[in-house]
Amino acid sequence: MAFLSEPGEPASWSRAHWMAACERSHWFIAWTGDVAVGLGRVANYPDESPRLHLEAMWVDPPSRKQGIGKDLLAYAEAYARGCGETTLGLWVVRGNDAALRLYESHGYAPTGREGPLPDGRHEQEFAHRLT
């Protein structure tokens, strides 16, 4: 949500909007000692297929290239499996080559769905069958 929103937009969301978003989401944080170095969020969209999407993932720039993204992705997949899901979806903004390489190296493939974002960029959906 906040990752693709306009600056200041999340501050204008109502309490009900935030509560609904939190109720359908599972946030997780990667730590190095007592320092948060990454985070992710799996969101539940009951009327979509796949139902669960890794909707946000971020690693602190100085902590990149240390396997934290892989760990966050592994956690998201384990969470989805624990929810009884067999597939995890995600969207990748065109041009985010580092994210694309990570996801493709873990078996994510395009679903054929894509679309524009409010800022003019485009994103493409990928999914991975969980084993």
C-alpha positions, 0 to 999 in steps of 0.5 A: 500500500504505502509502497505504491501510494502517492506521498502523504496518501497513507496519512489520509487513510481512515482508521477503517481503511488501515484496519481492513488492510491490516486484517488481510495482511501478514507483516514480517521483519528481518533482523540482524541483531537488534536492527531491522534490515528488511520487511515483507507483507503477504496480503490475502485477496479471497476473491483472486487466484492466487489468493495470497500475494507477497505484496511488499518486500524491502531490504535496507540498501546496505544489507542487500546482497546478503541473502536477506531477500531470499530469507524474506521470500522463503518466509513468505512461502512458508507462511502461505504453505501454513495457510494451506495455499499451494501458490503464492503470487506477487507483482513486479514493477518493470525495471526492477531487475534485481527483484525479477532475478530473485523471484525467477531464480525461485521458480516464479513465472509470469501469469500473463496479468499486467497493468499500469500503476498510478505513477505511469510505471507498469507491473507484471504478476508472477506466481510460484507453485509451492511444494 
